Amino acid sequence: MNVASKCGFTPQYAGLEGIYQKYKDRGLVILGFPANNFGGQSPARTRKSKTFCSLTYQVTFPLYAKSR
């Protein structure tokens, strides 16, 4: 999943986390890849993005390094 912390769809993190929690025991894995190549909507460094996502949306699924 391509994600960004400063776009209008940022609340998607909560929904994705809910799906992840519901189905992770059945083998579902959600991977988040922050990307800054869609209008600069993910300007923070990787560590800051992870902190934002975990504090704001309680994200526990894996978030990887920003692709751009």
N, CA, C and O atoms as a Tripos MOL2 file, in Angstrom:
@<TRIPOS>MOLECULE
protein
  272   271    68     0     0
PROTEIN
NO_CHARGES

@<TRIPOS>ATOM
      1 N           0.8480   -1.1630    0.0000 N.3       1 MET1
      2 CA          0.0000    0.0000    0.0000 C.3       1 MET1
      3 C           0.8980    1.2300    0.0000 C.2       1 MET1
      4 O           1.7880    1.3590    0.8400 O.2       1 MET1
      5 N           0.6630    2.1140   -0.9280 N.am      2 ASN2
      6 CA          1.3690    3.3850   -0.9880 C.3       2 ASN2
      7 C           0.6280    4.3480   -0.0720 C.2       2 ASN2
      8 O          -0.5660    4.5820   -0.2560 O.2       2 ASN2
      9 N           1.3190    4.9040    0.9080 N.am      3 VAL3
     10 CA          0.6820    5.7760    1.8870 C.3       3 VAL3
     11 C           1.4240    7.1010    1.9930 C.2       3 VAL3
     12 O           2.6010    7.1900    1.6430 O.2       3 VAL3
     13 N           0.7330    8.1310    2.4790 N.am      4 ALA4
     14 CA          1.3410    9.4470    2.6880 C.3       4 ALA4
     15 C           0.7200   10.0600    3.9360 C.2       4 ALA4
     16 O          -0.4790    9.9140    4.1740 O.2       4 ALA4
     17 N           1.5350   10.7460    4.7290 N.am      5 SER5
     18 CA          1.0540   11.2940    5.9930 C.3       5 SER5
     19 C           0.3930   12.6570    5.8610 C.2       5 SER5
     20 O          -0.2270   13.1250    6.8160 O.2       5 SER5
     21 N           0.5040   13.3000    4.7250 N.am      6 LYS6
     22 CA         -0.0590   14.6410    4.5700 C.3       6 LYS6
     23 C          -1.0380   14.7220    3.4040 C.2       6 LYS6
     24 O          -1.1150   15.7600    2.7470 O.2       6 LYS6
     25 N          -1.7760   13.6710    3.1350 N.am      7 CYS7
     26 CA         -2.7450   13.7380    2.0550 C.3       7 CYS7
     27 C          -4.1540   13.5850    2.6160 C.2       7 CYS7
     28 O          -4.3290   13.2340    3.7830 O.2       7 CYS7
     29 N          -5.1390   13.8450    1.7940 N.am      8 GLY8
     30 CA         -6.5170   13.7730    2.2310 C.3       8 GLY8
     31 C          -6.9690   12.3730    2.6110 C.2       8 GLY8
     32 O          -8.0060   12.2030    3.2520 O.2       8 GLY8
     33 N          -6.1960   11.3740    2.2190 N.am      9 PHE9
     34 CA         -6.5560    9.9900    2.5330 C.3       9 PHE9
     35 C          -5.8040    9.4560    3.7490 C.2       9 PHE9
     36 O          -5.8530    8.2560    4.0210 O.2       9 PHE9
     37 N          -5.1160   10.3180    4.4780 N.am     10 THR10
     38 CA         -4.3400    9.8790    5.6350 C.3      10 THR10
     39 C          -5.1760    9.0750    6.6300 C.2      10 THR10
     40 O          -4.6480    8.1290    7.2150 O.2      10 THR10
     41 N          -6.4540    9.4010    6.8540 N.am     11 PRO11
     42 CA         -7.2520    8.5760    7.7730 C.3      11 PRO11
     43 C          -7.3780    7.1160    7.3450 C.2      11 PRO11
     44 O          -7.8860    6.2940    8.1080 O.2      11 PRO11
     45 N          -6.9270    6.7830    6.1440 N.am     12 GLN12
     46 CA         -6.9380    5.3810    5.7070 C.3      12 GLN12
     47 C          -6.1200    4.5050    6.6430 C.2      12 GLN12
     48 O          -6.3540    3.2990    6.7280 O.2      12 GLN12
     49 N          -5.1640    5.0980    7.3460 N.am     13 TYR13
     50 CA         -4.3530    4.3150    8.2800 C.3      13 TYR13
     51 C          -5.2270    3.6090    9.3130 C.2      13 TYR13
     52 O          -4.9850    2.4450    9.6340 O.2      13 TYR13
     53 N          -6.2350    4.2960    9.8340 N.am     14 ALA14
     54 CA         -7.1030    3.6910   10.8480 C.3      14 ALA14
     55 C          -7.8430    2.4870   10.2650 C.2      14 ALA14
     56 O          -7.9140    1.4380   10.9040 O.2      14 ALA14
     57 N          -8.3830    2.6280    9.0790 N.am     15 GLY15
     58 CA         -9.0890    1.5190    8.4420 C.3      15 GLY15
     59 C          -8.1750    0.3640    8.1210 C.2      15 GLY15
     60 O          -8.5280   -0.7980    8.3230 O.2      15 GLY15
     61 N          -6.9970    0.6850    7.6200 N.am     16 LEU16
     62 CA         -6.0350   -0.3740    7.3050 C.3      16 LEU16
     63 C          -5.6130   -1.1170    8.5630 C.2      16 LEU16
     64 O          -5.4760   -2.3400    8.5530 O.2      16 LEU16
     65 N          -5.4070   -0.3730    9.6470 N.am     17 GLU17
     66 CA         -5.0310   -1.0150   10.9060 C.3      17 GLU17
     67 C          -6.1550   -1.9270   11.3970 C.2      17 GLU17
     68 O          -5.8910   -3.0210   11.8960 O.2      17 GLU17
     69 N          -7.3940   -1.4870   11.2610 N.am     18 GLY18
     70 CA         -8.5280   -2.3170   11.6580 C.3      18 GLY18
     71 C          -8.5910   -3.6150   10.8740 C.2      18 GLY18
     72 O          -8.8150   -4.6820   11.4450 O.2      18 GLY18
     73 N          -8.3960   -3.5260    9.5750 N.am     19 ILE19
     74 CA         -8.3820   -4.7250    8.7170 C.3      19 ILE19
     75 C          -7.2210   -5.6320    9.1030 C.2      19 ILE19
     76 O          -7.3670   -6.8520    9.1840 O.2      19 ILE19
     77 N          -6.0700   -5.0180    9.3370 N.am     20 TYR20
     78 CA         -4.8830   -5.7850    9.7250 C.3      20 TYR20
     79 C          -5.1440   -6.5420   11.0260 C.2      20 TYR20
     80 O          -4.8550   -7.7350   11.1180 O.2      20 TYR20
     81 N          -5.6890   -5.8550   12.0290 N.am     21 GLN21
     82 CA         -5.9530   -6.5030   13.3140 C.3      21 GLN21
     83 C          -6.9770   -7.6330   13.1740 C.2      21 GLN21
     84 O          -6.8560   -8.6730   13.8210 O.2      21 GLN21
     85 N          -7.9650   -7.4230   12.3420 N.am     22 LYS22
     86 CA         -9.0260   -8.4170   12.1750 C.3      22 LYS22
     87 C          -8.5370   -9.6920   11.4820 C.2      22 LYS22
     88 O          -8.9670  -10.7920   11.8270 O.2      22 LYS22
     89 N          -7.6390   -9.5430   10.5080 N.am     23 TYR23
     90 CA         -7.2620  -10.6790    9.6720 C.3      23 TYR23
     91 C          -5.8080  -11.1270    9.7740 C.2      23 TYR23
     92 O          -5.4200  -12.0770    9.0940 O.2      23 TYR23
     93 N          -4.9960  -10.4790   10.5950 N.am     24 LYS24
     94 CA         -3.5760  -10.8520   10.6450 C.3      24 LYS24
     95 C          -3.3640  -12.2900   11.1130 C.2      24 LYS24
     96 O          -2.4230  -12.9530   10.6770 O.2      24 LYS24
     97 N          -4.2370  -12.7760   12.0010 N.am     25 ASP25
     98 CA         -4.0920  -14.1550   12.4750 C.3      25 ASP25
     99 C          -4.4290  -15.1810   11.3980 C.2      25 ASP25
    100 O          -4.1240  -16.3650   11.5370 O.2      25 ASP25
    101 N          -5.0570  -14.7160   10.3310 N.am     26 ARG26
    102 CA         -5.3690  -15.5930    9.1940 C.3      26 ARG26
    103 C          -4.3120  -15.4690    8.1010 C.2      26 ARG26
    104 O          -4.4280  -16.0880    7.0440 O.2      26 ARG26
    105 N          -3.2850  -14.6670    8.3600 N.am     27 GLY27
    106 CA         -2.1810  -14.5590    7.4200 C.3      27 GLY27
    107 C          -2.1200  -13.2770    6.6130 C.2      27 GLY27
    108 O          -1.1990  -13.0960    5.8160 O.2      27 GLY27
    109 N          -3.0940  -12.3700    6.8040 N.am     28 LEU28
    110 CA         -3.0530  -11.1090    6.0600 C.3      28 LEU28
    111 C          -1.8910  -10.2510    6.5410 C.2      28 LEU28
    112 O          -1.6820  -10.0920    7.7430 O.2      28 LEU28
    113 N          -1.1510   -9.7090    5.6110 N.am     29 VAL29
    114 CA         -0.0750   -8.7780    5.9290 C.3      29 VAL29
    115 C          -0.3080   -7.5110    5.1260 C.2      29 VAL29
    116 O          -0.4980   -7.5600    3.9110 O.2      29 VAL29
    117 N          -0.2910   -6.3860    5.8070 N.am     30 ILE30
    118 CA         -0.3640   -5.0830    5.1450 C.3      30 ILE30
    119 C           0.9960   -4.4420    5.2900 C.2      30 ILE30
    120 O           1.5410   -4.3690    6.3910 O.2      30 ILE30
    121 N           1.5430   -3.9790    4.1910 N.am     31 LEU31
    122 CA          2.8370   -3.3130    4.1810 C.3      31 LEU31
    123 C           2.6300   -1.8810    3.7170 C.2      31 LEU31
    124 O           2.0350   -1.6480    2.6650 O.2      31 LEU31
    125 N           3.1170   -0.9250    4.4920 N.am     32 GLY32
    126 CA          2.9930    0.4820    4.1260 C.3      32 GLY32
    127 C           4.3020    1.0060    3.5660 C.2      32 GLY32
    128 O           5.3630    0.8190    4.1630 O.2      32 GLY32
    129 N           4.2240    1.6580    2.4260 N.am     33 PHE33
    130 CA          5.3880    2.2540    1.7860 C.3      33 PHE33
    131 C           5.1310    3.7390    1.5880 C.2      33 PHE33
    132 O           4.5130    4.1220    0.5950 O.2      33 PHE33
    133 N           5.5920    4.5930    2.5130 N.am     34 PRO34
    134 CA          5.4060    6.0260    2.3360 C.3      34 PRO34
    135 C           6.1070    6.4950    1.0570 C.2      34 PRO34
    136 O           7.2240    6.0760    0.7540 O.2      34 PRO34
    137 N           5.4290    7.3670    0.3220 N.am     35 ALA35
    138 CA          5.9920    7.8880   -0.9240 C.3      35 ALA35
    139 C           5.7580    9.3920   -0.9920 C.2      35 ALA35
    140 O           4.6760    9.8790   -0.6670 O.2      35 ALA35
    141 N           6.7610   10.1000   -1.4070 N.am     36 ASN36
    142 CA          6.6840   11.5540   -1.4980 C.3      36 ASN36
    143 C           6.5700   12.0130   -2.9480 C.2      36 ASN36
    144 O           6.7440   13.1980   -3.2310 O.2      36 ASN36
    145 N           6.2860   11.1110   -3.8540 N.am     37 ASN37
    146 CA          6.2850   11.4530   -5.2710 C.3      37 ASN37
    147 C           4.9090   11.8210   -5.8120 C.2      37 ASN37
    148 O           4.7360   11.9350   -7.0250 O.2      37 ASN37
    149 N           3.9320   12.0080   -4.9360 N.am     38 PHE38
    150 CA          2.6050   12.4390   -5.3570 C.3      38 PHE38
    151 C           2.3090   13.7990   -4.7410 C.2      38 PHE38
    152 O           1.4920   13.9060   -3.8270 O.2      38 PHE38
    153 N           2.9600   14.8160   -5.2300 N.am     39 GLY39
    154 CA          2.7360   16.1710   -4.7260 C.3      39 GLY39
    155 C           3.3910   16.4600   -3.3880 C.2      39 GLY39
    156 O           2.9560   17.3660   -2.6780 O.2      39 GLY39
    157 N           4.4160   15.7190   -3.0280 N.am     40 GLY40
    158 CA          5.1390   15.9870   -1.7810 C.3      40 GLY40
    159 C           4.2940   15.7610   -0.5410 C.2      40 GLY40
    160 O           4.4080   16.5160    0.4250 O.2      40 GLY40
    161 N           3.4460   14.7370   -0.5450 N.am     41 GLN41
    162 CA          2.5230   14.5120    0.5570 C.3      41 GLN41
    163 C           3.0780   13.6510    1.6880 C.2      41 GLN41
    164 O           2.3540   13.3230    2.6280 O.2      41 GLN41
    165 N           4.3210   13.2920    1.6070 N.am     42 SER42
    166 CA          4.9570   12.5430    2.6890 C.3      42 SER42
    167 C           6.3750   13.0790    2.8840 C.2      42 SER42
    168 O           7.3550   12.3780    2.6290 O.2      42 SER42
    169 N           6.4720   14.3360    3.3420 N.am     43 PRO43
    170 CA          7.7850   14.9740    3.4150 C.3      43 PRO43
    171 C           8.6710   14.5200    4.5700 C.2      43 PRO43
    172 O           9.8840   14.7180    4.5170 O.2      43 PRO43
    173 N           8.1060   13.9220    5.6020 N.am     44 ALA44
    174 CA          8.8860   13.5450    6.7780 C.3      44 ALA44
    175 C           9.8270   12.3860    6.4830 C.2      44 ALA44
    176 O           9.6120   11.5880    5.5700 O.2      44 ALA44
    177 N          10.8610   12.3290    7.2800 N.am     45 ARG45
    178 CA         11.7760   11.1830    7.1920 C.3      45 ARG45
    179 C          11.0670    9.9400    7.7010 C.2      45 ARG45
    180 O          10.0470   10.0290    8.3830 O.2      45 ARG45
    181 N          11.6090    8.7940    7.3680 N.am     46 THR46
    182 CA         10.9770    7.5180    7.6810 C.3      46 THR46
    183 C          10.6380    7.3860    9.1620 C.2      46 THR46
    184 O           9.5170    7.0060    9.5010 O.2      46 THR46
    185 N          11.5680    7.6870   10.0340 N.am     47 ARG47
    186 CA         11.3360    7.5360   11.4770 C.3      47 ARG47
    187 C          10.1890    8.4290   11.9380 C.2      47 ARG47
    188 O           9.3580    8.0080   12.7430 O.2      47 ARG47
    189 N          10.1410    9.6620   11.4320 N.am     48 LYS48
    190 CA          9.0800   10.5890   11.8020 C.3      48 LYS48
    191 C           7.7300   10.1090   11.2870 C.2      48 LYS48
    192 O           6.7210   10.2420   11.9800 O.2      48 LYS48
    193 N           7.6990    9.5550   10.0870 N.am     49 SER49
    194 CA          6.4600    9.0070    9.5240 C.3      49 SER49
    195 C           5.9470    7.8510   10.3730 C.2      49 SER49
    196 O           4.7520    7.7720   10.6570 O.2      49 SER49
    197 N           6.8430    6.9550   10.7780 N.am     50 LYS50
    198 CA          6.4480    5.8210   11.6050 C.3      50 LYS50
    199 C           5.8890    6.2960   12.9450 C.2      50 LYS50
    200 O           4.8820    5.7730   13.4230 O.2      50 LYS50
    201 N           6.5400    7.2800   13.5460 N.am     51 THR51
    202 CA          6.0710    7.8250   14.8150 C.3      51 THR51
    203 C           4.6990    8.4520   14.6550 C.2      51 THR51
    204 O           3.8050    8.2070   15.4660 O.2      51 THR51
    205 N           4.5210    9.2600   13.6150 N.am     52 PHE52
    206 CA          3.2290    9.8890   13.3410 C.3      52 PHE52
    207 C           2.1390    8.8270   13.1990 C.2      52 PHE52
    208 O           1.0760    8.9450   13.8090 O.2      52 PHE52
    209 N           2.3930    7.8090   12.4100 N.am     53 CYS53
    210 CA          1.3900    6.7740   12.1580 C.3      53 CYS53
    211 C           1.0500    5.9870   13.4130 C.2      53 CYS53
    212 O          -0.1140    5.6650   13.6510 O.2      53 CYS53
    213 N           2.0550    5.6790   14.2120 N.am     54 SER54
    214 CA          1.7850    4.8870   15.4050 C.3      54 SER54
    215 C           1.0810    5.7200   16.4760 C.2      54 SER54
    216 O           0.1990    5.2080   17.1660 O.2      54 SER54
    217 N           1.4490    6.9810   16.6260 N.am     55 LEU55
    218 CA          0.8110    7.8220   17.6440 C.3      55 LEU55
    219 C          -0.5810    8.2950   17.2260 C.2      55 LEU55
    220 O          -1.4890    8.3390   18.0560 O.2      55 LEU55
    221 N          -0.7590    8.6420   15.9730 N.am     56 THR56
    222 CA         -2.0190    9.2100   15.5090 C.3      56 THR56
    223 C          -3.0480    8.1490   15.1550 C.2      56 THR56
    224 O          -4.2320    8.3070   15.4520 O.2      56 THR56
    225 N          -2.6010    7.0630   14.5190 N.am     57 TYR57
    226 CA         -3.5330    6.0430   14.0320 C.3      57 TYR57
    227 C          -3.2800    4.6580   14.6230 C.2      57 TYR57
    228 O          -3.8910    3.6820   14.1860 O.2      57 TYR57
    229 N          -2.3910    4.5590   15.6100 N.am     58 GLN58
    230 CA         -2.0740    3.2940   16.2890 C.3      58 GLN58
    231 C          -1.6800    2.1890   15.3130 C.2      58 GLN58
    232 O          -2.0180    1.0220   15.5140 O.2      58 GLN58
    233 N          -0.9710    2.5630   14.2670 N.am     59 VAL59
    234 CA         -0.5410    1.6080   13.2440 C.3      59 VAL59
    235 C           0.4930    0.6400   13.8220 C.2      59 VAL59
    236 O           1.4820    1.0470   14.4320 O.2      59 VAL59
    237 N           0.2310   -0.6530   13.6110 N.am     60 THR60
    238 CA          1.1950   -1.6770   14.0280 C.3      60 THR60
    239 C           1.6870   -2.5070   12.8490 C.2      60 THR60
    240 O           2.6360   -3.2790   12.9870 O.2      60 THR60
    241 N           1.0370   -2.3530   11.6690 N.am     61 PHE61
    242 CA          1.5340   -3.0970   10.5110 C.3      61 PHE61
    243 C           2.8470   -2.4760   10.0490 C.2      61 PHE61
    244 O           3.1030   -1.3040   10.3290 O.2      61 PHE61
    245 N           3.6810   -3.2340    9.3490 N.am     62 PRO62
    246 CA          5.0060   -2.7490    8.9660 C.3      62 PRO62
    247 C           4.9600   -1.5350    8.0220 C.2      62 PRO62
    248 O           4.2320   -1.5290    7.0300 O.2      62 PRO62
    249 N           5.7460   -0.5240    8.3550 N.am     63 LEU63
    250 CA          5.9610    0.6360    7.4860 C.3      63 LEU63
    251 C           7.4300    0.6410    7.1070 C.2      63 LEU63
    252 O           8.3120    0.5090    7.9560 O.2      63 LEU63
    253 N           7.6660    0.7910    5.8490 N.am     64 TYR64
    254 CA          9.0330    0.7250    5.3320 C.3      64 TYR64
    255 C           9.5750    2.1100    5.0240 C.2      64 TYR64
    256 O           8.8750    3.1110    5.1820 O.2      64 TYR64
    257 N          10.8100    2.1610    4.5900 N.am     65 ALA65
    258 CA         11.4560    3.4320    4.2730 C.3      65 ALA65
    259 C          10.7420    4.0910    3.0990 C.2      65 ALA65
    260 O          10.2160    3.4280    2.2050 O.2      65 ALA65
    261 N          10.7440    5.4070    3.1340 N.am     66 LYS66
    262 CA         10.1090    6.1860    2.0790 C.3      66 LYS66
    263 C          10.7830    5.9050    0.7500 C.2      66 LYS66
    264 O          12.0080    5.8230    0.6630 O.2      66 LYS66
    265 N           9.9670    5.7580   -0.2850 N.am     67 SER67
    266 CA         10.5120    5.3940   -1.5890 C.3      67 SER67
    267 C          11.0820    6.5930   -2.3490 C.2      67 SER67
    268 O          11.8970    6.4090   -3.2520 O.2      67 SER67
    269 N          10.6840    7.7770   -2.0130 N.am     68 ARG68
    270 CA         11.2370    8.9760   -2.6510 C.3      68 ARG68
    271 C          11.2820   10.1000   -1.6840 C.2      68 ARG68
    272 O          11.7170   11.1970   -2.0330 O.2      68 ARG68
@<TRIPOS>BOND
     1     1     2 1
     2     2     3 1
     3     3     4 2
     4     3     5 am
     5     5     6 1
     6     6     7 1
     7     7     8 2
     8     7     9 am
     9     9    10 1
    10    10    11 1
    11    11    12 2
    12    11    13 am
    13    13    14 1
    14    14    15 1
    15    15    16 2
    16    15    17 am
    17    17    18 1
    18    18    19 1
    19    19    20 2
    20    19    21 am
    21    21    22 1
    22    22    23 1
    23    23    24 2
    24    23    25 am
    25    25    26 1
    26    26    27 1
    27    27    28 2
    28    27    29 am
    29    29    30 1
    30    30    31 1
    31    31    32 2
    32    31    33 am
    33    33    34 1
    34    34    35 1
    35    35    36 2
    36    35    37 am
    37    37    38 1
    38    38    39 1
    39    39    40 2
    40    39    41 am
    41    41    42 1
    42    42    43 1
    43    43    44 2
    44    43    45 am
    45    45    46 1
    46    46    47 1
    47    47    48 2
    48    47    49 am
    49    49    50 1
    50    50    51 1
    51    51    52 2
    52    51    53 am
    53    53    54 1
    54    54    55 1
    55    55    56 2
    56    55    57 am
    57    57    58 1
    58    58    59 1
    59    59    60 2
    60    59    61 am
    61    61    62 1
    62    62    63 1
    63    63    64 2
    64    63    65 am
    65    65    66 1
    66    66    67 1
    67    67    68 2
    68    67    69 am
    69    69    70 1
    70    70    71 1
    71    71    72 2
    72    71    73 am
    73    73    74 1
    74    74    75 1
    75    75    76 2
    76    75    77 am
    77    77    78 1
    78    78    79 1
    79    79    80 2
    80    79    81 am
    81    81    82 1
    82    82    83 1
    83    83    84 2
    84    83    85 am
    85    85    86 1
    86    86    87 1
    87    87    88 2
    88    87    89 am
    89    89    90 1
    90    90    91 1
    91    91    92 2
    92    91    93 am
    93    93    94 1
    94    94    95 1
    95    95    96 2
    96    95    97 am
    97    97    98 1
    98    98    99 1
    99    99   100 2
   100    99   101 am
   101   101   102 1
   102   102   103 1
   103   103   104 2
   104   103   105 am
   105   105   106 1
   106   106   107 1
   107   107   108 2
   108   107   109 am
   109   109   110 1
   110   110   111 1
   111   111   112 2
   112   111   113 am
   113   113   114 1
   114   114   115 1
   115   115   116 2
   116   115   117 am
   117   117   118 1
   118   118   119 1
   119   119   120 2
   120   119   121 am
   121   121   122 1
   122   122   123 1
   123   123   124 2
   124   123   125 am
   125   125   126 1
   126   126   127 1
   127   127   128 2
   128   127   129 am
   129   129   130 1
   130   130   131 1
   131   131   132 2
   132   131   133 am
   133   133   134 1
   134   134   135 1
   135   135   136 2
   136   135   137 am
   137   137   138 1
   138   138   139 1
   139   139   140 2
   140   139   141 am
   141   141   142 1
   142   142   143 1
   143   143   144 2
   144   143   145 am
   145   145   146 1
   146   146   147 1
   147   147   148 2
   148   147   149 am
   149   149   150 1
   150   150   151 1
   151   151   152 2
   152   151   153 am
   153   153   154 1
   154   154   155 1
   155   155   156 2
   156   155   157 am
   157   157   158 1
   158   158   159 1
   159   159   160 2
   160   159   161 am
   161   161   162 1
   162   162   163 1
   163   163   164 2
   164   163   165 am
   165   165   166 1
   166   166   167 1
   167   167   168 2
   168   167   169 am
   169   169   170 1
   170   170   171 1
   171   171   172 2
   172   171   173 am
   173   173   174 1
   174   174   175 1
   175   175   176 2
   176   175   177 am
   177   177   178 1
   178   178   179 1
   179   179   180 2
   180   179   181 am
   181   181   182 1
   182   182   183 1
   183   183   184 2
   184   183   185 am
   185   185   186 1
   186   186   187 1
   187   187   188 2
   188   187   189 am
   189   189   190 1
   190   190   191 1
   191   191   192 2
   192   191   193 am
   193   193   194 1
   194   194   195 1
   195   195   196 2
   196   195   197 am
   197   197   198 1
   198   198   199 1
   199   199   200 2
   200   199   201 am
   201   201   202 1
   202   202   203 1
   203   203   204 2
   204   203   205 am
   205   205   206 1
   206   206   207 1
   207   207   208 2
   208   207   209 am
   209   209   210 1
   210   210   211 1
   211   211   212 2
   212   211   213 am
   213   213   214 1
   214   214   215 1
   215   215   216 2
   216   215   217 am
   217   217   218 1
   218   218   219 1
   219   219   220 2
   220   219   221 am
   221   221   222 1
   222   222   223 1
   223   223   224 2
   224   223   225 am
   225   225   226 1
   226   226   227 1
   227   227   228 2
   228   227   229 am
   229   229   230 1
   230   230   231 1
   231   231   232 2
   232   231   233 am
   233   233   234 1
   234   234   235 1
   235   235   236 2
   236   235   237 am
   237   237   238 1
   238   238   239 1
   239   239   240 2
   240   239   241 am
   241   241   242 1
   242   242   243 1
   243   243   244 2
   244   243   245 am
   245   245   246 1
   246   246   247 1
   247   247   248 2
   248   247   249 am
   249   249   250 1
   250   250   251 1
   251   251   252 2
   252   251   253 am
   253   253   254 1
   254   254   255 1
   255   255   256 2
   256   255   257 am
   257   257   258 1
   258   258   259 1
   259   259   260 2
   260   259   261 am
   261   261   262 1
   262   262   263 1
   263   263   264 2
   264   263   265 am
   265   265   266 1
   266   266   267 1
   267   267   268 2
   268   267   269 am
   269   269   270 1
   270   270   271 1
   271   271   272 2
@<TRIPOS>SUBSTRUCTURE
     1 MET1         2 RESIDUE 1 A MET
     2 ASN2         6 RESIDUE 1 A ASN
     3 VAL3        10 RESIDUE 1 A VAL
     4 ALA4        14 RESIDUE 1 A ALA
     5 SER5        18 RESIDUE 1 A SER
     6 LYS6        22 RESIDUE 1 A LYS
     7 CYS7        26 RESIDUE 1 A CYS
     8 GLY8        30 RESIDUE 1 A GLY
     9 PHE9        34 RESIDUE 1 A PHE
    10 THR10       38 RESIDUE 1 A THR
    11 PRO11       42 RESIDUE 1 A PRO
    12 GLN12       46 RESIDUE 1 A GLN
    13 TYR13       50 RESIDUE 1 A TYR
    14 ALA14       54 RESIDUE 1 A ALA
    15 GLY15       58 RESIDUE 1 A GLY
    16 LEU16       62 RESIDUE 1 A LEU
    17 GLU17       66 RESIDUE 1 A GLU
    18 GLY18       70 RESIDUE 1 A GLY
    19 ILE19       74 RESIDUE 1 A ILE
    20 TYR20       78 RESIDUE 1 A TYR
    21 GLN21       82 RESIDUE 1 A GLN
    22 LYS22       86 RESIDUE 1 A LYS
    23 TYR23       90 RESIDUE 1 A TYR
    24 LYS24       94 RESIDUE 1 A LYS
    25 ASP25       98 RESIDUE 1 A ASP
    26 ARG26      102 RESIDUE 1 A ARG
    27 GLY27      106 RESIDUE 1 A GLY
    28 LEU28      110 RESIDUE 1 A LEU
    29 VAL29      114 RESIDUE 1 A VAL
    30 ILE30      118 RESIDUE 1 A ILE
    31 LEU31      122 RESIDUE 1 A LEU
    32 GLY32      126 RESIDUE 1 A GLY
    33 PHE33      130 RESIDUE 1 A PHE
    34 PRO34      134 RESIDUE 1 A PRO
    35 ALA35      138 RESIDUE 1 A ALA
    36 ASN36      142 RESIDUE 1 A ASN
    37 ASN37      146 RESIDUE 1 A ASN
    38 PHE38      150 RESIDUE 1 A PHE
    39 GLY39      154 RESIDUE 1 A GLY
    40 GLY40      158 RESIDUE 1 A GLY
    41 GLN41      162 RESIDUE 1 A GLN
    42 SER42      166 RESIDUE 1 A SER
    43 PRO43      170 RESIDUE 1 A PRO
    44 ALA44      174 RESIDUE 1 A ALA
    45 ARG45      178 RESIDUE 1 A ARG
    46 THR46      182 RESIDUE 1 A THR
    47 ARG47      186 RESIDUE 1 A ARG
    48 LYS48      190 RESIDUE 1 A LYS
    49 SER49      194 RESIDUE 1 A SER
    50 LYS50      198 RESIDUE 1 A LYS
    51 THR51      202 RESIDUE 1 A THR
    52 PHE52      206 RESIDUE 1 A PHE
    53 CYS53      210 RESIDUE 1 A CYS
    54 SER54      214 RESIDUE 1 A SER
    55 LEU55      218 RESIDUE 1 A LEU
    56 THR56      222 RESIDUE 1 A THR
    57 TYR57      226 RESIDUE 1 A TYR
    58 GLN58      230 RESIDUE 1 A GLN
    59 VAL59      234 RESIDUE 1 A VAL
    60 THR60      238 RESIDUE 1 A THR
    61 PHE61      242 RESIDUE 1 A PHE
    62 PRO62      246 RESIDUE 1 A PRO
    63 LEU63      250 RESIDUE 1 A LEU
    64 TYR64      254 RESIDUE 1 A TYR
    65 ALA65      258 RESIDUE 1 A ALA
    66 LYS66      262 RESIDUE 1 A LYS
    67 SER67      266 RESIDUE 1 A SER
    68 ARG68      270 RESIDUE 1 A ARG
